[in-house]
Amino acid sequence: MDAQPLYDLTPIARMMFLGVVIALGPLAWVWVRNRHAPPAQRLRVLTLVTLFLTFDLVLFGAFTRLTDSGLGCPDWPGCYGSLSPVGASTSIAAAQEAMPHGPVTFSKAWIEMIHRYLATSVGVLILVLSLVSWFERKRLSVSYAWPLFTLVWVCLQGAFGALTVTMKLFPAIVTLHLLGGLVLLALLRAQATGYALAAPGNPGPVGLPGRLRWALVGVCALLWLQIALGGWVSTNYAVLACSEFPTCQGSWWPAMNLREGFTLWRELGMNHLGDAITFPALTAIHYVHRLMAYAVLAAMLWLGWRLWRVAGMRPTARALLLLAAWQFASGLTNVVLDWPLLAAVGHTGGAAALVIVLTGALCGTRRASERDPASSASPMHLSTPIR
């Protein structure tokens, strides 16, 4: 009898090879457009391209989740051991015949695998970023530790992607996977800002009054809390627990089971006892997110108004105000129009854009009292703490 290998790395190797092939396109574009630029400029452009593709990945991940395609291929990293649904057509056809509406269908399998292809190509681009940063570390004024940490983070994110499938859309894992993707956006945005600040002629970070700088930090913290609550709403499919606005089920304080709703370690659709989750628990998940949204919206509007009055911060203020309006409109649309796909994906995209904007604001500003005006022209290195 033939000996069976302890580990079969062939599916992962095939997926990585495909990721390299896909990543060659943006890598070639960056090289051709910036072949005569200094290393820091090439790395900044590559970081921005990777940031753009990671934003697309977050959007497509939301599309995958919202179309119930997360289990379109019930194994990982391939699809029934194949690189694409084409090679798994027999298995998919059998699964679809047994359950015509999923979770495994040909369309859902393709959606899931395209998400994995895009994720793998982003991982390859981040690997290239970390390698180039390491080899060019003596010629760069920006620390190479951040790209290396980003590489570690994207590997961790890949592991959570695998757990999302193998643990059958376990809500806590899916929520952490969503948050991990947004942390990846923040890491790439921080690096892009650092390269921009280190460029010759850049005047350096914008000085903010101390209280306004702390307000910026506070709004960022509120945003991350709200994103976590929103992820919990989405992964538990609790959006439709309240289908009217501003009240919920005809009440300003509907019947809710907060303890059951926010028991984090449980299977999808179940409570901690293994019974079906109750409707008051889903209502609690939805309504807490909505109540928090009021506070976050007010905080972002106030911060946008204050930043508008600071020299050099008007583009950030404009983006913040527009995105706050977009989040309110898309969130309201999800409630009153029964969670349309476009609005749901757009709501996730708005949250991701807010992470990018506020991270850029954090990394591109400083407390005005920390340095005198003469020293503010020195670039902020990413090796210093992000204040």
C-alpha positions, 0 to 999 in steps of 0.5 A: 500500500502506498504511504500517504503524506502526513501533510498535503501542501499541494492545494496551498502551493497551487493557490499561492502560484495563482496569487503570484500570477494575479499579483504580477499585473499590479507589480508590473504596472508599479514598476513600469510607471515608477522604474526611475523613481527612488525606492521610497516612491516605488514602495509608496505607490505599491503600498497605495495599490495594495491598499486599493486592492485590499479595499476591494477585497473587503468589499468582495468579502462583504459581497461573499458573506451577504450572498451566503457564499461563504460556504460555496466551497466547503473546504480550504484553500481549494474547492473540493481539492481543486483550484477552481469550481471547474475541477470540482464540478461533479462534487458541486453538482451533487451538492446542489442537487441535494440542496438546490438553494445552497450552501453549495451552488456553482455561483456561490462556489465561484464567488467564494473562490474569486474572494480567495484568489483576490485575498491570495494576490493581496498576500503576495503583494504584501510579501513583496512589500516586506521583502523590498522594504527589508532589502532597501532598509538602509536607503529608506527613512521609514522603518521596515518593521511595519511591512513585516508586521503587516505580512504577519498580520495578513498570514493571521488573516488567512488563518481566520479565513480558513477557520471561517470555512472550517467552523461553518461561519462561526459568528465570532470568527467571521466578525474577527475576520472582518475586523482583521481585514479592516486592520490590514487597511489601517496598517497599509494606510499608516505606511502610505502616510509615512512614505508621504511624510518622508518625501523630500519637501513635505512639510511634515505632520499637521499640528492639532491642538491637544484636545482636538488631537485627543478627540480624533483618537476618541472618534477612531476608538468609537468607530472601531467599536461601532464596526465590531457591533456592525460586524456582529449584526451582519454575521448574526443576520440581525439586520431585519430584526428591526424593519422600521426607523427610528423606532423598532417593532413600534417601540423606542425600547423593544423587547431585547435579550442582551445576554443571549445576543452578546454571548460571543462564543456560540454557533451561528443561529444558536445560543450558548445552550445549543438552542435556536437563538431567540428573536429578542436576542437578535433585536438586542444585537441590532438595536445596540448597533443602532443606538451606538450609531447615533453617538458615532454619527454625532461625534464624526459630524462634530470632528469634521466641523472642527477639522474643517477650521484647521489649515491643511485638514479640510480634505480630511474633514470633507471626506469624514462628513461625506462618509458620515452622511453615506453611512447614515443613508446606507444604514437607513436603507438597509433597515427600511428596504429589507437589506438590499445587497447594494446598500449592505455592501456599500455600508461595509465600504463606507466603514472601510473608507472611514478607517482609511480616512481616520487612520490617515488623519491620525498618522498625518497629525501631531499635537501642536504643543509637542514641537515648535514650528521650526521642527515640524518640517522633519518627516514623521517616521513610522518607527516612532509611535503613531500618535 
